[in-house]
């Protein structure tokens, strides 16, 4: 997910997307632990998407309160 796409979302949509990505991250870690993970690069992409969403969400909340 691109940063511009993330910035276009509302805070509620960002929360929803964050929850979805965290669930996917858990599933990927579970697959890795059991040896079933095929696409190892997906772990890195999901981790970065989570960080990107958290950063944008934090910025939106700080401008909301200011």
N, CA, C and O atoms as a printed pandas DataFrame, in Angstrom:
     atom_number atom_name residue_name chain_id  residue_number  x_coord  y_coord  z_coord
0              1         N          UNK        A               1    0.838   -1.167    0.000
1              2        CA          UNK        A               1    0.000    0.000    0.000
2              3         C          UNK        A               1    0.892    1.243    0.000
3              4         O          UNK        A               1    1.813    1.367    0.807
4              5         N          UNK        A               2    0.600    2.141   -0.910
5              6        CA          UNK        A               2    1.385    3.364   -1.051
6              7         C          UNK        A               2    0.994    4.391    0.011
7              8         O          UNK        A               2   -0.126    4.371    0.522
8              9         N          UNK        A               3    1.917    5.277    0.335
9             10        CA          UNK        A               3    1.670    6.293    1.360
10            11         C          UNK        A               3    0.529    7.223    0.959
11            12         O          UNK        A               3   -0.267    7.625    1.807
12            13         N          UNK        A               4    0.442    7.565   -0.316
13            14        CA          UNK        A               4   -0.647    8.432   -0.774
14            15         C          UNK        A               4   -1.998    7.757   -0.596
15            16         O          UNK        A               4   -2.981    8.417   -0.258
16            17         N          UNK        A               5   -2.057    6.454   -0.819
17            18        CA          UNK        A               5   -3.292    5.708   -0.628
18            19         C          UNK        A               5   -3.692    5.706    0.842
19            20         O          UNK        A               5   -4.871    5.821    1.178
20            21         N          UNK        A               6   -2.699    5.575    1.710
21            22        CA          UNK        A               6   -2.964    5.545    3.146
22            23         C          UNK        A               6   -3.455    6.907    3.619
23            24         O          UNK        A               6   -4.382    6.980    4.425
24            25         N          UNK        A               7   -2.858    7.971    3.138
25            26        CA          UNK        A               7   -3.250    9.321    3.556
26            27         C          UNK        A               7   -4.668    9.671    3.129
27            28         O          UNK        A               7   -5.316   10.509    3.757
28            29         N          UNK        A               8   -5.154    9.037    2.065
29            30        CA          UNK        A               8   -6.490    9.329    1.559
30            31         C          UNK        A               8   -7.589    8.685    2.410
31            32         O          UNK        A               8   -8.756    9.057    2.290
32            33         N          UNK        A               9   -7.232    7.734    3.259
33            34        CA          UNK        A               9   -8.228    7.031    4.061
34            35         C          UNK        A               9   -8.597    7.834    5.302
35            36         O          UNK        A               9   -7.817    8.651    5.791
36            37         N          UNK        A              10   -9.808    7.579    5.801
37            38        CA          UNK        A              10  -10.253    8.215    7.035
38            39         C          UNK        A              10   -9.660    7.457    8.222
39            40         O          UNK        A              10   -9.215    6.320    8.064
40            41         N          UNK        A              11   -9.646    8.066    9.403
41            42        CA          UNK        A              11   -9.111    7.359   10.581
42            43         C          UNK        A              11   -9.811    6.026   10.866
43            44         O          UNK        A              11   -9.166    5.065   11.285
44            45         N          UNK        A              12  -11.112    5.967   10.644
45            46        CA          UNK        A              12  -11.834    4.710   10.854
46            47         C          UNK        A              12  -11.378    3.636    9.869
47            48         O          UNK        A              12  -11.204    2.475   10.240
48            49         N          UNK        A              13  -11.188    4.029    8.628
49            50        CA          UNK        A              13  -10.709    3.086    7.617
50            51         C          UNK        A              13   -9.293    2.638    7.934
51            52         O          UNK        A              13   -8.942    1.479    7.711
52            53         N          UNK        A              14   -8.477    3.550    8.455
53            54        CA          UNK        A              14   -7.107    3.207    8.825
54            55         C          UNK        A              14   -7.094    2.192    9.961
55            56         O          UNK        A              14   -6.304    1.248    9.946
56            57         N          UNK        A              15   -7.975    2.386   10.950
57            58        CA          UNK        A              15   -8.067    1.435   12.064
58            59         C          UNK        A              15   -8.461    0.048   11.560
59            60         O          UNK        A              15   -7.920   -0.965   12.005
60            61         N          UNK        A              16   -9.401    0.018   10.635
61            62        CA          UNK        A              16   -9.866   -1.247   10.070
62            63         C          UNK        A              16   -8.752   -1.948    9.295
63            64         O          UNK        A              16   -8.553   -3.156    9.425
64            65         N          UNK        A              17   -8.039   -1.181    8.497
65            66        CA          UNK        A              17   -6.927   -1.741    7.709
66            67         C          UNK        A              17   -5.801   -2.210    8.623
67            68         O          UNK        A              17   -5.169   -3.231    8.354
68            69         N          UNK        A              18   -5.549   -1.477    9.692
69            70        CA          UNK        A              18   -4.520   -1.852   10.656
70            71         C          UNK        A              18   -4.856   -3.183   11.325
71            72         O          UNK        A              18   -3.991   -4.043   11.489
72            73         N          UNK        A              19   -6.113   -3.341   11.705
73            74        CA          UNK        A              19   -6.537   -4.600   12.332
74            75         C          UNK        A              19   -6.380   -5.767   11.359
75            76         O          UNK        A              19   -5.959   -6.857   11.747
76            77         N          UNK        A              20   -6.719   -5.530   10.101
77            78        CA          UNK        A              20   -6.595   -6.579    9.086
78            79         C          UNK        A              20   -5.133   -6.983    8.885
79            80         O          UNK        A              20   -4.817   -8.168    8.773
80            81         N          UNK        A              21   -4.250   -5.987    8.840
81            82        CA          UNK        A              21   -2.831   -6.269    8.636
82            83         C          UNK        A              21   -2.208   -6.968    9.847
83            84         O          UNK        A              21   -1.350   -7.836    9.691
84            85         N          UNK        A              22   -2.636   -6.594   11.038
85            86        CA          UNK        A              22   -2.104   -7.266   12.232
86            87         C          UNK        A              22   -2.536   -8.720   12.281
87            88         O          UNK        A              22   -1.779   -9.586   12.720
88            89         N          UNK        A              23   -3.753   -8.987   11.831
89            90        CA          UNK        A              23   -4.233  -10.368   11.767
90            91         C          UNK        A              23   -3.416  -11.161   10.742
91            92         O          UNK        A              23   -3.042  -12.310   10.980
92            93         N          UNK        A              24   -3.147  -10.525    9.598
93            94        CA          UNK        A              24   -2.336  -11.183    8.575
94            95         C          UNK        A              24   -0.919  -11.428    9.086
95            96         O          UNK        A              24   -0.332  -12.475    8.813
96            97         N          UNK        A              25   -0.371  -10.465    9.828
97            98        CA          UNK        A              25    0.968  -10.622   10.382
98            99         C          UNK        A              25    1.015  -11.809   11.343
99           100         O          UNK        A              25    1.971  -12.585   11.332
100          101         N          UNK        A              26   -0.009  -11.946   12.165
101          102        CA          UNK        A              26   -0.074  -13.083   13.079
102          103         C          UNK        A              26   -0.098  -14.394   12.305
103          104         O          UNK        A              26    0.615  -15.337   12.648
104          105         N          UNK        A              27   -0.921  -14.451   11.257
105          106        CA          UNK        A              27   -1.019  -15.667   10.454
106          107         C          UNK        A              27    0.305  -15.995    9.770
107          108         O          UNK        A              27    0.682  -17.163    9.669
108          109         N          UNK        A              28    1.009  -14.966    9.301
109          110        CA          UNK        A              28    2.303  -15.198    8.661
110          111         C          UNK        A              28    3.330  -15.721    9.658
111          112         O          UNK        A              28    4.120  -16.609    9.338
112          113         N          UNK        A              29    3.316  -15.165   10.871
113          114        CA          UNK        A              29    4.237  -15.665   11.899
114          115         C          UNK        A              29    3.912  -17.112   12.255
115          116         O          UNK        A              29    4.811  -17.921   12.484
116          117         N          UNK        A              30    2.638  -17.427   12.299
117          118        CA          UNK        A              30    2.221  -18.792   12.610
118          119         C          UNK        A              30    2.686  -19.747   11.509
119          120         O          UNK        A              30    3.179  -20.839   11.792
120          121         N          UNK        A              31    2.526  -19.330   10.263
121          122        CA          UNK        A              31    2.977  -20.150    9.138
122          123         C          UNK        A              31    4.482  -20.346    9.179
123          124         O          UNK        A              31    4.974  -21.437    8.889
124          125         N          UNK        A              32    5.217  -19.302    9.537
125          126        CA          UNK        A              32    6.668  -19.410    9.613
126          127         C          UNK        A              32    7.086  -20.398   10.694
127          128         O          UNK        A              32    8.008  -21.190   10.499
128          129         N          UNK        A              33    6.402  -20.348   11.835
129          130        CA          UNK        A              33    6.733  -21.236   12.944
130          131         C          UNK        A              33    6.462  -22.694   12.607
131          132         O          UNK        A              33    7.166  -23.585   13.082
132          133         N          UNK        A              34    5.447  -22.937   11.793
133          134        CA          UNK        A              34    5.107  -24.314   11.427
134          135         C          UNK        A              34    5.793  -24.764   10.143
135          136         O          UNK        A              34    5.629  -25.906    9.713
136          137         N          UNK        A              35    6.562  -23.863    9.532
137          138        CA          UNK        A              35    7.290  -24.227    8.323
138          139         C          UNK        A              35    6.454  -24.213    7.061
139          140         O          UNK        A              35    6.844  -24.818    6.062
140          141         N          UNK        A              36    5.321  -23.544    7.078
141          142        CA          UNK        A              36    4.432  -23.520    5.916
142          143         C          UNK        A              36    4.505  -22.217    5.126
143          144         O          UNK        A              36    3.791  -22.057    4.136
144          145         N          UNK        A              37    5.351  -21.291    5.545
145          146        CA          UNK        A              37    5.426  -19.988    4.892
146          147         C          UNK        A              37    6.168  -20.125    3.571
147          148         O          UNK        A              37    7.313  -20.576    3.533
148          149         N          UNK        A              38    5.503  -19.732    2.486
149          150        CA          UNK        A              38    6.114  -19.826    1.154
150          151         C          UNK        A              38    6.671  -18.481    0.699
151          152         O          UNK        A              38    7.772  -18.421    0.151
152          153         N          UNK        A              39    5.926  -17.408    0.920
153          154        CA          UNK        A              39    6.341  -16.083    0.461
154          155         C          UNK        A              39    6.900  -15.299    1.644
155          156         O          UNK        A              39    6.166  -14.589    2.332
156          157         N          UNK        A              40    8.194  -15.433    1.870
157          158        CA          UNK        A              40    8.816  -14.806    3.040
158          159         C          UNK        A              40    8.875  -13.287    2.928
159          160         O          UNK        A              40    8.949  -12.604    3.950
160          161         N          UNK        A              41    8.843  -12.748    1.731
161          162        CA          UNK        A              41    8.915  -11.297    1.569
162          163         C          UNK        A              41    7.627  -10.617    2.025
163          164         O          UNK        A              41    7.626   -9.418    2.307
164          165         N          UNK        A              42    6.541  -11.363    2.098
165          166        CA          UNK        A              42    5.267  -10.792    2.520
166          167         C          UNK        A              42    5.333  -10.303    3.972
167          168         O          UNK        A              42    4.653   -9.343    4.334
168          169         N          UNK        A              43    6.149  -10.962    4.804
169          170        CA          UNK        A              43    6.306  -10.568    6.205
170          171         C          UNK        A              43    6.832   -9.134    6.276
171          172         O          UNK        A              43    6.326   -8.320    7.049
172          173         N          UNK        A              44    7.829   -8.837    5.482
173          174        CA          UNK        A              44    8.432   -7.506    5.458
174          175         C          UNK        A              44    7.452   -6.457    4.945
175          176         O          UNK        A              44    7.378   -5.355    5.490
176          177         N          UNK        A              45    6.703   -6.793    3.902
177          178        CA          UNK        A              45    5.741   -5.856    3.322
178          179         C          UNK        A              45    4.643   -5.528    4.327
179          180         O          UNK        A              45    4.262   -4.368    4.482
180          181         N          UNK        A              46    4.140   -6.543    5.003
181          182        CA          UNK        A              46    3.074   -6.327    5.983
182          183         C          UNK        A              46    3.580   -5.480    7.147
183          184         O          UNK        A              46    2.880   -4.579    7.610
184          185         N          UNK        A              47    4.788   -5.765    7.619
185          186        CA          UNK        A              47    5.356   -5.001    8.729
186          187         C          UNK        A              47    5.498   -3.520    8.356
187          188         O          UNK        A              47    5.200   -2.641    9.165
188          189         N          UNK        A              48    5.944   -3.256    7.161
189          190        CA          UNK        A              48    6.104   -1.871    6.715
190          191         C          UNK        A              48    4.765   -1.178    6.505
191          192         O          UNK        A              48    4.629    0.010    6.797
192          193         N          UNK        A              49    3.773   -1.911    6.002
193          194        CA          UNK        A              49    2.441   -1.338    5.842
194          195         C          UNK        A              49    1.846   -0.962    7.197
195          196         O          UNK        A              49    1.206    0.081    7.332
196          197         N          UNK        A              50    2.059   -1.812    8.195
197          198        CA          UNK        A              50    1.567   -1.521    9.543
198          199         C          UNK        A              50    2.217   -0.236   10.054
199          200         O          UNK        A              50    1.534    0.633   10.594
200          201         N          UNK        A              51    3.519   -0.118    9.887
201          202        CA          UNK        A              51    4.225    1.079   10.345
202          203         C          UNK        A              51    3.746    2.317    9.597
203          204         O          UNK        A              51    3.584    3.382   10.193
204          205         N          UNK        A              52    3.523    2.182    8.314
205          206        CA          UNK        A              52    3.057    3.310    7.498
206          207         C          UNK        A              52    1.683    3.784    7.982
207          208         O          UNK        A              52    1.452    4.984    8.130
208          209         N          UNK        A              53    0.784    2.844    8.224
209          210        CA          UNK        A              53   -0.561    3.191    8.673
210          211         C          UNK        A              53   -0.519    3.824   10.058
211          212         O          UNK        A              53   -1.218    4.804   10.315
212          213         N          UNK        A              54    0.294    3.273   10.945
213          214        CA          UNK        A              54    0.397    3.844   12.285
214          215         C          UNK        A              54    0.935    5.267   12.250
215          216         O          UNK        A              54    0.484    6.119   13.016
216          217         N          UNK        A              55    1.890    5.531   11.375
217          218        CA          UNK        A              55    2.472    6.865   11.246
218          219         C          UNK        A              55    1.429    7.871   10.756
219          220         O          UNK        A              55    1.302    8.963   11.310
220          221         N          UNK        A              56    0.690    7.496    9.718
221          222        CA          UNK        A              56   -0.326    8.396    9.167
222          223         C          UNK        A              56   -1.453    8.598   10.173
223          224         O          UNK        A              56   -1.956    9.711   10.330
224          225         N          UNK        A              57   -1.846    7.541   10.845
225          226        CA          UNK        A              57   -2.910    7.632   11.840
226          227         C          UNK        A              57   -2.499    8.560   12.990
227          228         O          UNK        A              57   -3.299    9.371   13.456
228          229         N          UNK        A              58   -1.268    8.436   13.436
229          230        CA          UNK        A              58   -0.758    9.301   14.510
230          231         C          UNK        A              58   -0.745   10.761   14.051
231          232         O          UNK        A              58   -1.094   11.653   14.825
232          233         N          UNK        A              59   -0.349   11.012   12.812
233          234        CA          UNK        A              59   -0.313   12.376   12.287
234          235         C          UNK        A              59   -1.715   12.954   12.177
235          236         O          UNK        A              59   -1.929   14.125   12.489
236          237         N          UNK        A              60   -2.665   12.150   11.738
237          238        CA          UNK        A              60   -4.045   12.629   11.618
238          239         C          UNK        A              60   -4.631   12.938   12.974
239          240         O          UNK        A              60   -5.367   13.913   13.124
240          241         N          UNK        A              61   -4.318   12.128   13.963
241          242        CA          UNK        A              61   -4.840   12.371   15.307
242          243         C          UNK        A              61   -4.235   13.632   15.905
243          244         O          UNK        A              61   -4.925   14.381   16.596
244          245         N          UNK        A              62   -2.951   13.875   15.647
245          246        CA          UNK        A              62   -2.310   15.058   16.221
246          247         C          UNK        A              62   -2.833   16.342   15.562
247          248         O          UNK        A              62   -2.950   17.365   16.236
248          249         N          UNK        A              63   -3.144   16.311   14.281
249          250        CA          UNK        A              63   -3.704   17.500   13.621
250          251         C          UNK        A              63   -5.164   17.700   14.021
251          252         O          UNK        A              63   -5.662   18.826   14.020
252          253         N          UNK        A              64   -5.838   16.625   14.357
253          254        CA          UNK        A              64   -7.221   16.705   14.811
254          255         C          UNK        A              64   -7.299   17.436   16.143
255          256         O          UNK        A              64   -8.199   18.248   16.360
256          257         N          UNK        A              65   -6.356   17.149   17.033
257          258        CA          UNK        A              65   -6.369   17.706   18.375
258          259         C          UNK        A              65   -5.775   19.110   18.429
259          260         O          UNK        A              65   -5.993   19.837   19.398
260          261         N          UNK        A              66   -5.039   19.490   17.416
261          262        CA          UNK        A              66   -4.376   20.801   17.448
262          263         C          UNK        A              66   -5.308   21.923   17.058
263          264         O          UNK        A              66   -4.901   23.084   17.036
